[in-house]
Amino acid sequence: MEYIVLKNKLYITGKAREVQNFFKEKIKLHKTLKDLIISETQCFNYTDALIKQ
């Protein structure tokens, strides 16, 4: 599974089960998708897209 975090968007590719598990893990830490995006962009000081695997 891969996901890309942009300034205000999150793109996810992968199998449905992987995406479901991704959100199960992230929902423990973040209440909203906006909180997740803010957290991910603050962890890395990039202005371009961040690609994670």
CORVENSUL-V725486 format. One record per backbone hydrogen bond with DSSP energy under -0.5 kcal/mol. NH is the residue of the N-H (numbers start at 1). CO is the residue of the C=O. Records with the same first field share a line. If there is no record, write none. Layout:
# CORVENSUL-V725486
NH->CO + CO
This chain:
# CORVENSUL-V725486
2->13
3->52
4->11
5->50
6->4 + 9
11->4
13->2
19->15
20->16
21->17
22->18
23->19
24->20
25->21
26->22
27->23
28->24 + 25
29->26
30->26
36->32
37->33
38->34
39->35
40->36
41->37
42->38
43->39
44->40
46->44
50->5
52->3 + 50
